[in-house]
Amino acid sequence: MGSQTMVDTTAAPGLDEQSIMGDPGPTGRFGKFGGLYVPETLVPACKELESAFREAWADPDFRNELDDLLRNYAGRPSAITECRNLSKELGLRLLLKREDLNHTGSHKINNVLGQTLLAKRMGKTRIVAETGAGQHGVATATAAAFFGQECVVYMGEVDVRRQALNVYRMRLLGAEVRSAVSGSRTLKDAVNEALREWVASVEDTYYCLGSVMGPHPYPYMVREFHRVLGREAFEQCQSYLGDVPDVVVAAVGGGSNAIGIFSGFVDTRSELVGVEPAGGAAVGRGVAGVVHGSMSYLMQDEAGQVQEAQSISAGLDYPGVGPEHAHLADIERARYEAVNDAEVLDAFELLARTEGIIPALECAHALAWIVRAKDELAGKTVLMNLSGRGDKDVAQVQGIRDGDPEALQTVDFGDGQGLPNGHGS
Ligand SMILES: Cc1ncc(COP(=O)(O)O)c(C=O)c1O
């Protein structure tokens, strides 16, 4: 196993300026993507947030407090596990970064602890959040309980049904869960509701956004809060492999777990691969446009209307992607692939059977691509971000395998091949 040393998040000052994934500056631009496309009423709130974040991030007391929470509350560092059985089966060397082992069961806690600590510093007593799979909602409800903050989580009505376990967990943690009933009643609609609520109550309310998307400073700030996972993985690979992996793979919804792990390797020789669901392949199939406050690739029709995404996994059921991913695709530093729901179900079961690890359906996408690309990856060392554990998905997968019509409604068995606009490979 890799070294389990805690990575000091206060380390490496100046790294930002030299990295491909640097500071996007006051306009929040990653190449031509990013920015701040919000109603006028929200501009002061975004500006206030940016300066509060920059000030906190430069303050060693804030960084030390966050570090302490990551270590002693979230349980970092997360392990690296070598998959000996599956490696043999696939003909490559597969390592997992075990974000499933964090408190609350996914990478989401890294960002949430950063943001709720920032909310406390800003004197905000109420937190709103959106959630898809419920993992960000659970992490937010957890941190709000810890800090004694009031918490409201918006979740699409469809997701409320398919992620019932996480809805109950959030309520148990004292959060109010509100169903978003517009549009496709999934993550996109939950973000709309949360943004609306923020506009209406910005005085005392902090919007804890769950991925590297939305208006500036969110894509930058959320990336910085997830950097710890990339730094840890880099150091663990150095001590365990004496090298970086040949390929780093992560699932991409909004893109936060992928950005976190990519940040540790973007300035090295490692190839970076983001895996999207075929029905929500914003980088692979999308066109540049504005959604939820920033310019990025998104799935839209000829009239520019945002198209509904369709994915078995609630956490990836989103038609857009964080702007830094759009930029990394444009400069060809990362490559984006798409897999279909059938491949994901197989990968979900494969990891459970061969390694005794039940993955979240989100990161089962990353494994599905590795399985498909095994010939191309033969003999290579592949680091995959296991962004979360699959307990929340077990009932859904069981329903699908048992032919339950309601569970089957969440699956699209179309093919995941072919990325017409050429952003993928
Ligand atoms: C375990 C897990 N992985 C990945 C994601 C996708 O989000 P992101 O692309 O921001 O990492 C989610 C979202 O809910 C999730 O729960």
The ligand as an SDF file (V2000), in Angstrom:
LIG
                    3D

 16 16  0  0  0  0  0  0  0  0999 V2000
  -19.4010    9.3950   -5.5350 C   0  0  0  0  0  0  0  0  0  0  0  0
  -19.5600   10.4710   -6.5380 C   0  0  0  0  0  0  0  0  0  0  0  0
  -18.6530   10.5880   -7.5230 N   0  0  0  0  0  0  0  0  0  0  0  0
  -18.7470   11.5420   -8.4690 C   0  0  0  0  0  0  0  0  0  0  0  0
  -19.7930   12.4420   -8.4730 C   0  0  0  0  0  0  0  0  0  0  0  0
  -19.8740   13.4400   -9.5660 C   0  0  0  0  0  0  0  0  0  0  0  0
  -19.5250   14.7340   -9.1620 O   0  0  0  0  0  0  0  0  0  0  0  0
  -18.1540   15.3770   -9.5940 P   0  0  0  0  0  0  0  0  0  0  0  0
  -18.0400   15.2240  -11.0720 O   0  0  0  0  0  0  0  0  0  0  0  0
  -18.2890   16.7920   -9.1710 O   0  0  0  0  0  0  0  0  0  0  0  0
  -17.0670   14.6660   -8.8780 O   0  0  0  0  0  0  0  0  0  0  0  0
  -20.7710   12.3730   -7.4630 C   0  0  0  0  0  0  0  0  0  0  0  0
  -21.8870   13.3210   -7.4380 C   0  0  0  0  0  0  0  0  0  0  0  0
  -22.8330   13.1920   -6.7250 O   0  0  0  0  0  0  0  0  0  0  0  0
  -20.6520   11.3550   -6.4780 C   0  0  0  0  0  0  0  0  0  0  0  0
  -21.5550   11.2210   -5.5050 O   0  0  0  0  0  0  0  0  0  0  0  0
  1  2  1  0
  2  3  1  0
  2 15  2  0
  3  4  2  0
  4  5  1  0
  5  6  1  0
  5 12  2  0
  6  7  1  0
  7  8  1  0
  8  9  2  0
  8 10  1  0
  8 11  1  0
 12 13  1  0
 12 15  1  0
 13 14  2  0
 15 16  1  0
M  END
$$$$
